[in-house]
Amino acid sequence: MSLSNKSVNRIAAALVEEVAEELVETCDWIEFLHTNIGGIIVDKLGQVDDEILAELIMCVADRITLKPYTNE
């Protein structure tokens, strides 16, 4: 069975908010943020004291949100 592009987009639009909400609550999402934010901070600032880096990672992660996009 195949669906039209319009149907697929409607289904995606109906699911996107719930998927985004569940995704941000998973450990994988949190681990992804913490793993990647530290490297990006070091790339931008250079070497940073481990304690300060840990604090920066938490503060930056707290400011990142995943929000659904719908083109409707």
C-alpha positions, 0 to 999 in steps of 0.5 A: 500500500502506498500513500500520497505525499500529502497523506504522509505530510498530514500524518507527520504533522499529526504526530510531530508534537507527541514525537518531539515531546517523547524524544526530549524525555529520553535518556538518549536525547539527554546523553546526545546533548551532553556528549556533543555540547562539551565538544562544541564548547571546547571547539569554540573556547579552547580548553576549559577547566573540567568543573567549568565545562561541566557547568557550561554543558548543563547551562547550555543544555537547559537552553536547548529545546526541540520544537516541532515544525509544521509547514501548515 
